[in-house]
Amino acid sequence: MPLKRIHHAAAAVMLVLLELILYRKVVRLWWTFDDPNLLHTVVPARFVEPFVNGALWPQQLFTPLLMTAFQSELILFDAEPRRWYAMQLALACIAALAVYAAALTFLD
């Protein structure tokens, strides 16, 4: 049993290292794709507005959690893209570990 735990721990570490190696350059980016547009939308809005104000999603794409996440990140990290994308990279590593843990429940 301990050998199996060591194996799983090593696999988890390898997943995180692989993700960090492959996506390490993301923290060098400036605002990309639709990030500036979402920031422009959420900066003047109150925290609850993405859930109640239809004017914030004019394309009829109801995505209040995305806007709320952007507002939270703006509060925590200001408008500094390096910290913003570092947090996104950390969340990607956590997601990879969560998928690995979920796969372990179904696979040997």
Summary of the structure (lengths in Angstrom):
residues: 108
radius of gyration: 18.0
end to end distance: 13.0
largest distance: 56.0
contacts: 232
relative contact order: 0.14
helix: 76%
strand: 0%
